[in-house]
Amino acid sequence: MIGDLDATSQAIGRLQVSVEKLEQAVERFADRLEELQRLRWLTIGGLLMLSGLSGIGGSWVSQLLRISGQ
């Protein structure tokens, strides 16, 4: 009977360690996911800024060509 309790206690201890490791892994995963979401928004913002600049540049060039063609 005492051997069974000891084996059960050891199994519970191993299970607790496994749960703690799993919790840490989930925490790291959540942190990385948050970093990826930030990077996604930075990328989208950068693309929007570049497209805006190219639009501004395109209109500036077309105005310059219109002025020089007159």
NORPEJO-V607989 format. One record per pair of residues at least 4 apart in sequence whose ideal C-beta (glycine too) atoms are under 7 Angstrom apart, sorted by the first residue. I is the first residue (numbers start at 1). GAP is how many residues later the second one is. D is the distance in whole Angstrom. If there is no record, write none. Layout:
I,GAP,D + I,GAP,D
This chain:
1,4,7 + 2,4,6 + 3,4,6 + 4,4,6 + 5,4,6 + 6,4,6 + 7,4,6 + 8,4,6 + 9,4,6 + 10,4,6 + 11,4,6 + 12,4,6 + 13,4,7 + 14,4,6 + 15,4,6 + 16,4,6 + 17,4,6 + 18,4,6 + 19,4,6 + 20,4,7 + 21,4,6 + 22,4,6 + 23,4,6 + 24,4,6 + 25,4,6 + 26,4,6 + 27,4,7 + 28,4,6 + 29,4,6 + 30,4,6 + 31,4,7 + 32,4,6 + 33,4,6 + 34,4,7 + 35,4,6 + 36,4,6 + 37,4,7 + 38,4,6 + 39,4,6 + 40,4,6 + 41,4,6 + 42,4,6 + 43,4,6 + 44,4,6 + 45,4,6 + 46,4,6 + 47,4,6 + 48,4,6 + 49,4,6 + 50,4,6 + 51,4,6 + 52,4,6 + 53,4,6 + 54,4,6 + 55,4,7 + 56,4,6 + 57,4,6 + 58,4,6 + 59,4,6 + 60,4,6 + 61,4,6 + 62,4,6 + 63,4,6 + 64,4,6 + 65,4,6
